[in-house]
Amino acid sequence: MTLGIDVSPLFSEMVMASATNDLVQKKMVYLYLVNYAESNSELAILAVNTLQKDCRDDDPMIRGLALRSL
C-alpha cells in the first residue's frame, strides 16, 4: 500500500485475516480495510461483521481499534 501498488484484490483475504488475536497484525489489517473499503463496498459488509464482533472483545485495545475502524 505504501509503495502505491493497488492491492485492493486482496480485500476478501484481508477480511479473513482480521480474525487473528495478534494485536499488531489486527492493526495492519484494519488499516488496510479502512483504506480499501470504499472501493470494495460489497465486501465491506463482511468487514463490518468482523468489526462488530471485535467490539465485543474482552481486550480494551481490540475494542478501541474496532470502534475507531468502524
Sequence and secondary structure as in RCSB ss.txt:
>XXXX:A:sequence
MTLGIDVSPLFSEMVMASATNDLVQKKMVYLYLVNYAESNSELAILAVNTLQKDCRDDDPMIRGLALRSL
>XXXX:A:secstr
 TTS   GGGHHHHHHHTT S HHHHHHHHHHHHHHTTTTHHHHHHHHHHHHHHHT S HHHHHHHHHH 
